[in-house]
Amino acid sequence: MDYREAGVDVAAGQAFVKGIRHLVQSTQRPEVLGQLGGFNGLFQLSSKYREPVLVAGTDGVGTKLKLAHSLNCHHTVGIDLVAMCANDVLTSGAEPLFFLDYLATGQLNPEELTQVVAGISEGCRLANCALLGGETAEMPGFYQPGEYDLAGFCVGVVEKSKLVDSSSVQVGDVAIALASQGVHSNGFSLIRKIVSDQGLNWHDKVKVVELPDTSQKSLGEILLTPTRLYVKPVLEALQAGLEVHGMAHITGGGLPENLPRCLGEAQSIQINPQQWSIPPIFTWIANTGNISTGEMFRTFNMGVGFVLLVPSTHRDQALNWFADHQLAASVIGEVVAGNGELIGLPS
């Protein structure tokens, strides 16, 4: 008996790493030292930082992977993986520097997993961070046939004097919402239950809006739309002089759980849900699953993927900046005195 008979093909793993080398190299930055295949990744911090603060974030894609498995579409979840981590790092005003992934499967499928790494590489290019390395684990008997799991982490850097945290947030700051691209990577356990209970299929064509192009898409295609990366437009806005006091990445728990995390003590946010357009896919989910509005806001991003808190005097500057960068932005609320809650959202 050998390792291959036990379900682990070492030669296939080596061939897979060799095959994705060009994808990893496409993300490299000048600070990267060494080559893919070592025991670790090396990254030299730029000397432009006087007091560099490293910022780290880690996350996964969750049960959205079930859709990728069912539809045999594995590229977009790689983008999701990077976005979930890099957008978190961005909330401190940090520039993402490098990313590492962990990919685990019961049996190595090079074609599928190359698609995943291609998506991870694209996400890294969109975030301008290097794919510094990763780990591929083949664990027969641990995962169902044809399934894999993803996790990753991102490290960024910010000058200490430019660190964005809740200490700068003031009553009167306005909340600028940046639009999501749809469901992103949260709430899929609920979506999967709705689809199962209603006897639907990911390949079913659904009409979520009265537009021919969208009406021809399958439910799976709509839901696999990847998480939007906000890194480049937000960092460029900061570099252009936009004053930002706080930022929030709207992920699991929606606005109620994530937006208060960037507030200071004795502060709340008054929200006006009428100030932005909720994508039709959320209406479809609510109607099909008979989900209350309050539960929808507690589970999904509802069209808001990222929020910046800026002084009211910078409101127009922020809106104009993101409009010029083809990213829909709207004022959805204002910081008020309170106890950390969001005021105005359906309960």
Secondary structure, DSSP 8 states (H G I E B T S, - for coil): --TTTTT--HHHHHHHHHHTHHHHHTT--TTEES-TTSSS-EE---TT-SSEEEEEEEEE-TTHHHHHHHHT--SHHHHHHHHHHHHHHHTTT-EEEEEEEEEEESS--HHHHHHHHHHHHHHHHHHT-EEEEEEEEE-TTTS-TT-EEEEEEEEEEEEGGG---GGG--TT-EEEEEE-SSSTTS-HHHHHHHHHHTT--TT-B--SSS-HHHHTSBHHHHHT------HHHHHHHHHTT----EEEE--TTHHHHHGGGG--TTEEEEE-GGGS---HHHHHHHHHHT--HHHHHHHS-TTEEEEEEE-GGGHHHHHHHHHHTT--EEEEEEEEESSS-EESS--
